[in-house]
Amino acid sequence: MTSVKEFRVDREPTDSDLGAGRFVFTDAYSVFDWGQMPDAIPEKGASLCTMGAFNFERLAATGIPTHYEGVVTDDSEVVELAACEQPPTEMAIQLTQVPDLPYRGDDADFDSDTADTDAYDYDAYHDAAGENFLIPLEIVFRNTVPVGSSLRSRGEPADYGLDVDAWPDVSVELPEPVVEFSTKYEEQDRYLSRDEAETIAGAAALDELESVALSVNELLNEQAAAAGFTHEDGKIECLFYDGEIRVADVVGTFDENRFSAEGHQLSKEVIRQYYKREQPDWVEAVGAAKANVADADGADWRPLCEIDPISLPDAVLTAVADMYTAGANAYTGTEWFNAPSLDDAVDAIHEL
């Protein structure tokens, strides 16, 4: 099980054929790469499945290949989202191969700016994968650069087409979307140079990955604007099969992407900020554990963290649950959930 959704295999993939499986979306959540947190957020799983299915079906309509097959009803039928009488929690997907990524470790430096790709054996990954595999990259697209964004540490404003000498102390809208590549299966995500990303992508062409990401981003921007909010940034994951790149995992939800409404966050970032404000010692301990993992016997930093996250108060859980469900209603244009209006949900989040 992943931190927020279960992964079920109905038919294993092979070197030559895709398999079949399902995502089962739960109400669990994860922040700061911790894995499953202490609480559950009511109806979160259904809202993510609904938004993800909605976006996959829109991508298919524009001709962008994906691994999506449909959503699963209570009778185990695979159908389009419109055929559902209630918000789904299961999604049927094509499966590709995901080989082990061997960890070498001896030369590892897990600082996000200096970590060495050679600490992991990507050649072994691709040798095992052939030409049917999940590309071990996350492709990140950005439309804005908020205060605190890691993008600011990787370049000057002029590098991204901005006509200012220094990053301002406010969120900045980019003149054109920026696409970056980061690791997927390393213990700590890190951004990559283009040369590193090309090595990790294997047989998949980086230019094509970038083109797919920009097309997905454009679709999400348009849909968010139609729903009355702004799509700030997000990511996709892709599989490579028979020479074709297909969008995989889940696309355009409040967990994978950052949206905002009236200048206020409408995404999992709300929870991250709550922990930064209410339990900064845990956030700092997570950061310290990640920094110190190079001195440990392995790549997992979590055993080095001496503090556990606190549970969320009931009022926070309710406000966050309303954010997910009201946001899903607004984004899809369908009242799937008995939720407050988007304006009321945003107001409640703002008061946390």
Secondary structure by P-SEA (a helix, b strand, c coil): ccccbbbbbcccccccbbbbbbbbbcccccccccccccccccaaaaaaaaaaaaaaaaaaaacccccccccccccccccccccccccccbbbbbbbbbcccccccccccccccccccccccaaaaaaaccccccccbbbbbbccccccccccccccccccccccccccccbbbbcbbbbbbbbccccbbbbbcaaaaaaaaccccaaaaaaaaaaaaaaaaaaaaaaccccccccccccccccbbbbcccccccccbbbbcccccccaaaaaaaaaaccaaaaaaaaaaaaaccccccccccccccbbbbbbcaaaaaaaaaaaaaaaaaaacccccccccaaaaaaaaaac
